[in-house]
Amino acid sequence: MVFSSIIFLFLFLPIVLAVYHLLFLPVSLKHKQAEIFRHLANLFLLSVSLIFYFWGETWLIWIVVASTLIDFFCGLLISGAFHKGRVEMLEQGTPRTAMHRAGLIISITSNLLFLAYFKYYNFGIDSFNAMVPEAWRFTDVIHIALPLGISFYTFQSMSYTIDVYRGHVKATRNLIDFACFVTLFPQLVAGPIVRYCDIAYQLVHRNMTSCLFASGATRFVMGLGKKVLIANTVARAADNILALPPDQLTTPQAWVAMICYTIQIYYDFSGYSDMAIGLGRMFGFEFLENFNYPYISRSIQEFWRRWHISLSTWFRDYLYIPLGGSKKSSGRTYLNLVVVFFLCGLWHGANLAYVAWGLYHGFFLVIERIGLRKLIERLPRAVQHLYTLLVVMVGWVIFATESFSQSLVILQSLVGFAPAHESSLILSDWWSRDVIVAILYGAIFSTPIFLYAHTWLQRWAVTNSATIAGYGIFKAVIITLIFLLSSMALASGTHNPFIYFRF
């Protein structure tokens, strides 16, 4: 089940919201039994989250359940609950004992084994078979299905035990609250990667307000519009072109495919993140932002501070800094960057194209540190933006294609060396009015121009109560229109892929 589906929008979500808010009502009214109802609300969220995941993955749900149980008990082991009978928050300067280390090792090892087996087993077998003689190849091997969201919830759950070990957070004895954190359906299958330390307080002390719910509903609808009205529209053109045999690609098609995929992947993923953040608010949770207008960046360093923030900060805090970060020699810093982005590419998928994409970004981060960044900063801002956007877009060509030969054909076609001079596709399949409109809106909304306009209108509206009411009505009309258009598009069976479900 995906957020951008009729069954989720008009069946699952309304029922879940209605029951949840009935359970949470005594908490909002500060009833004397409020704590009991808050725990019941968490138990209900856990239950519906497991139903949500079971809907799409059936019995593969045991993986997320097993990962949750292992990390919960490892957190207790690290905190001394089994040894001292009580949970203690470790001091950051206190030496760690064998028991502390054992809890951390069990957690990390089990999570990485789950990830390695279900995500990289097929890749490992295929890579081995490609490198050895036919007589040595594995032929009768099972094909392992990739569970949805495994890359997200294993990182999320694993960060909890690492933070407990580091003394950044106190382990919880409440399995229901912890399982609710791991499986919370708004961010379960595609992030953002939420850390326990960021919502530990909210799990037991959150409150619902009408303003928070309204802002969540608005954010959800905006994300739905980004996904359905922009990402899905350009996806049709991108997918049709990328499905062409390499010898049938033209230069205009290569440029359209690159532009459309650049817009698609941003609006696809940021739209889903917006929906997750909005849903979180509708249930009383505040998740951290995951995107901050990455396409306005002026360097690749800045791009990675704005793109998929929850993943880039995860790698920074749990891998880059422990490796030494930038506090050691320049050579070690460059090596750390390459290692991190090699693993970042591998995290995205068991495919050499993803690894190449990760190393590609790692290369530019290294040469920017060597001196390219200082050179770029001397250039006009427009040139800096153009440099970053071109690097990112070429990277998306590598990311989107299934083989290096296909990537090479597209890159050659971009500079005029296309294998075909006439398109074998019907023009409307890759270049139509709705695609052009989606590209234009995608380009405009990828900048903060409407954020600035919204802020200015809010400040202007404060000066007059009638203006405030009018602005509120105008905003409600726009949100309603986006929801209706998105619902109509979904009901008509529009092309509705989701890129990050693969990861």
N, C-alpha and C positions, 0 to 999 in steps of 0.2 A: 504494500500500500504506500503510495506516495502522496505528499501534501497536495500536489497539483492533480487531483483526481476527484471525480464527482462523488464517489463513495466516501472519501475522506471528508470532503467539504460539507456534504449534506446529510451524512449519516453518522459516521464515527465521531467527528469533532463536536457536533451539537449535543449528542448524547453524553459524551465525556465531560464537556463543559458544564452541562446542566447538573449532572450528578455531583461533580467535584465541588461546584459552588454551593450546592445544598449542604454538602458535608462541611464546607469551610465557613458557612454562614455563622455558626456559633463562635468561631474564632474571630471573625470580623466584628461581632457584637460583644466580644469580650465576655462570653459566657464563663461561668465558674469551671466548667468542664472543657474549656477551650483546648487544653493540651491534648486531651483524649481525641477530640475531633481533628486536631492537626495531624496526629498520628494516623487516624483513619483516612485522612485525605492523602497522606503519603502512601499508605497501603493501597489505596485505590489507584493512585498514579502508577505505582509499581505494577499492579495487576493489568491495567489497560496498556501499559508500555510493553509488557510481555505478550499480551494479545496482539498488539500492533506488530511486534517483531515476528510472532508465530504466524501471522497472516501471510507474510511473504516468505518466511524461511522454514516453516513447519518445525520439524524436529531438530534442525540445526540450532535451535534456540538453546540447546544444552551447552553450547560453547560459551555464550555470554553468561549463562548461569554459572557454569564452572569457573570461568574467569573471575566473576564477582565473588563467589565463595572463597576461592583461593586467596584473592587479595584482601578480603575482609579478615580472614584468619591470620594471614601474614602480617597485616597491620597490628593485630592484637599481639602476635608473637614479638614483633619489633618493639612494641610499647611495653612489654613485660607483663601483660595481663595473665599469661599462663604461669609465670614464675612468681610474681608478687601478688597476684589476685586483684590487681587494680591497674587501670590504664594511666600511664604517665607520659607526659610530653617530653621527649628527649631534648636536653639542652644541646645547643649547636656546638659547644666546645667540649662536650663530654665524650671520652673515648667510647667507641662502639665495641660491644662484646661479640663473642661468637654467635650468641643467640640473635642479636640484632642483625648481624650479617647474614645469618641463615635465613631469617624471614625475608630479607631483601632479595637474596639470591633465588629463593624458591619462587617469589613473585615474578621477578624479571625473567627467569628461565622458563617458567610455565607460560607466561604471556608470549614470549618470543617463539616458543615451540609451537603454540597454537598458530601464530602468525606464519611461521616458516612452513608448517605442514599444509595448512589450508590455502595459503596464498602463493607459496613458492615451490611446492612439490612438483606440480606439472611443469613449471619453468625449468626446474633442475633436471628432470628426466629428459625433456626436449633438448636442453642445452647439451647434456651428456651424449644423447643419441646423435646430435649434429657433429660432435667432435671425434667420435670413435668409428671404427669400421663397422659395417653392417652386421657382421657376425657377433659383435659385442653389444649390440643395442638391445634395450628393453622394449619388447613389443607388446606383451600381454600385461599391461599395467592399468590400474584403475585410474579413472579421471576424477580428480577431487573438485567438488563444487566450491566456489568461493562464497562464503557467507557474507551477506550484506553488512557493511559497517564495521567489519572486523578490524580494519586499520584504525578506525576512530576509537572504538570502545576499549581495545587493548591498550592503546596509548593513554587513554583517559584513566582507566583503572590502574595501570602501572604507575602513573604519576602520583597516585595517592600513597602507595607504599614508599616511593622514593621520598616524598615530602615528609612522611612520618619518620623515616630513617634520618633525614636531615634535620629534623626538629622544627620544621616549618608549620606543622599542623599536628593536632592531637588525634590519635586514633579513636574511632568511634566504636562503641559496644553495641550500637543499634543496627542490626543487620538490615532491617526494613529501610531505614533512612539511607544506608550506604547503597543498597541495591536500587533504591529509587534514584540516587545520584547517577549510578552507572547506566541504568536502562531508561532514563527519562526520555520518552519517545520523541520530543521535539528535536533532540540532537543525537539520537541513538545511532542512526544509520549513515549520517553524512555530516556530523559536526554541527557547530564548531566544537573543538576539543575543549570541554569544560573541566577545570581542575577542582578537586574537592575543596581546596582552601578558599576558592572563590565563592562557593555556594554553601559551605558548611553551616554558616550562620543562618542562611535563608531556609535551609531544610527544617530548622526547628523554631525559627522566629519570624518567618515571613508574614506579611500582612497583605491583604488584597484591598485595593482602592479602585474606584471607578475610573480615575485618571490613568492609573497603571494599566487597567484592562483596555481602556479606549486606545491608549498609545500602542498596546500590543496588537489590538485588532487592526489598527491603521498600518503598523509595520508589517503585519502578516499579509494584508491585501497588497501593499506596495511590492513585497517580495513575490507574491503570486503573479502580479502584473509583469514584473521583470522576467519571470520564468516563462509564463505562457504567451504574453504578447510580443516580447522581444526575442528571448532566447529560442523559443520553439520556432519562431518564424524564420530567423536566420539559419537555424539548424537544418531546415529542409534544404536550403541551397547548399550549405556546406557538406551535408551528408551525400547529396546527389553528386556533387563534383568529386568528393574524395572516393566515391564508389566507382568512378570511371576507371577503365583500364589505363595504365600509364601512357600508352601510345595514343590516347584519344584526348589528351588534355591540351587546352589552348592557354595562351598567356592571360587573356581577360578572366578566364575561369580560375586560374591559379590565384590571381589577385582577389577575386570575389571570395574564393574559398578561404584564403588567409584572413581577410577582413571579417567575413562572417563567423569563422571559428573563433577569432579573437573576441568578438562581441558575444558569441554564444557561451563560451566557457566562463566569462566573467558574469554575465547575467544569469546563467544557469546556476552557478555555485553561490554567487552573492545573493541571488534571489532566494535560494534555499536557506542560506544563513539568515536572511531577513525574516523568512517565515519561521525559522526555529527560534530566533530572538523574540519575535512577536508572540509566538505560542508560549514561550517561557513567561513573558509578562502576563499573559492571560491566565496563567496558573500561579502568578505571584513571584516568579524568579526573574532575576536580572542577569543575563549572560553578557559576557564581554563581546565587544565588536570583533568581527572577523575580517572585514574589508574596510579600507579607508581610501577610496578613489585611487587605486593603484596605477591607473593609466595616465595620471597627471605627474607621475614621478619623473625626476630629472637624472636618475642614476639607477643602476640595478640594485645597489644597496638600499636605496629608498624604496624601490619597488617591493623588496622583500620585507620592508617594515609596514607595507600597506596591503600586501596580498596574503590571504589565508593566514592571518595574524596568529591564530591559535596554534597552527602547525609550526610556523617559523619560530615563534617564541618557545614552543615545546622543544624543538631541536636546539635552540640557543641555550635554554636552561638545563636540559638534561643530557646534552651531548657536547655541544660546542664549548661551553664553559668548563665542564669537567675534563675535556681534552686539553685545556689550557687556554682556550679562547685566543685573545690577542695579547696576553700578558707575557708570552715567551718570545722567542726569536721570530723574525719575519718569516723565515722558512717554515717554522712550526705553525705559524698562523695560517699561512697559505695551505699547508697540508691539512690543517683542521677544517678549513673551508671546503676543500675538495672532498674530504671524507664525509662531512655533513651533507653536502649536496649530492654526493653519490648515493648516500642512504636516503636522502629526500626523494630522489628519483626512483629508487627501488621501492620506497614506501608507496608510491603512487601505483605501482603495478609490477608484476613479474614479466617484464618485457624489456629488451635491450634499448628500445626507443625511449622509455622512461628514464633509464639509466643515462643514456646519452643526453637527454634533456637536462637532467640534474647536473651532470658534469659540464654541460654547456653554460649553465648559469653560474656554476662554481668557477669556471674559467674567467668569466667577466667580473665576478666579484674579486678574484685574485688580481687581475690586471688593473682594476680600478684602485685597489689598495697600493699596487706598485707605483702608480703615478697617473693613470688615465683619468681618475676622478679629478685631480687638480687641473689637468689640461682641459677637461670638459667644463669645469666651473668658470673658466675664463671666456667661454663661448656665450653667445646670447641664449637667454632662457629657452627660446623656441627651438634652438638647435639641440639643447640638452634634452628637451622633451622628445624631439624627433629621434635622437640617438636611442633613448631608452625604449621608445615604442617600437622602433624597428628591431632592436635586439629581442624584445619580448615576442613580437609577432613571428620572427623567424624561429624562435624557440617553440612557439605553438605549432609550427609546421612539423617539427620533429616530434612533438608530443602527440599530435593528432593522427599521424600516419602509422601504419602497421609494420613498415619495413624501411630500412635506410634507402633502398632503391627508389621507393615511392617519394620519400622526402627529397631526395636528390632531383627527381624529375620535377617536382613542384618548385623547388628553389631555382632550377635552371629555367623553368617556364616564367618565373617572376621577372627574370632579367632578359626575357625575349627569346630564349632558346627552347620554345615549346615543341613537343613532338608533333602536334597537330595544328593546322591553321584554321580549320573550321570545326565548330562544335558538333558533337554527336548527340548532344542533349537538346531537348526542346527548350527554347529560350525561357519559357515560363517556369521550368523546373529549377532554374538557377538565377534568373534575373527577372524579377517581376515587381510590380508597384508595391506590394506589401513588403517585399524584401528591402527595397530602397527605403521605404518609410521606417522600417525596423532598424536599418543601419543608421539613418539620420537620428532617430530618437536614442538609439544606443550610444552614438557618439556624444550627443548632448548630455544625457543622463550619467555618462561616465565621468563627467566633471562636476564640481560642486556648485555649478551656476544656480541650480534650483534650490540648493541648500541655502545659498546666500540670499536668494529671492524670498524664500520662506522666512528666514530670519528677519529680513528687512520688513516684510509684510506684518510679521508679528509685532515688531517694535512700532510700526506705523499704526497698527490697529489699537494699541494700548491707549492712544491719545483720545479715543472716542468709543464709547460703549456700543453705539449702533454699528460702528465699523467692526468691532470685535465680534458681534453677533453675525454680521454679514460674512466676515471672513470664516467663521466657524461653519456656517451653512455652505459656503463655497467649497471648503475643504471636504465636508461630508459628501457633497454632491460628486466631487472628483473621485473620492474613495469608492463610493457606491458604483460609479460608472466603471471604474477599473475592475471591480469585483464582477459586475454583470458581464462585461466584455470577456473577461477571463473565463467565467463560467460558460458562456455561450461557445467560446472557442473549444473548451474541453468537451462540452456536450456534442459538438459537431465532429468529434473524433480527430482533432488536430494532432499533428506530429508532436509527440510528447516524450522525447528521450531525456535521460538524466545522466550526464557524463560521470559525476562523482560516485554514482552507485557502483561503478566498476572498482572502486578503491576501498 
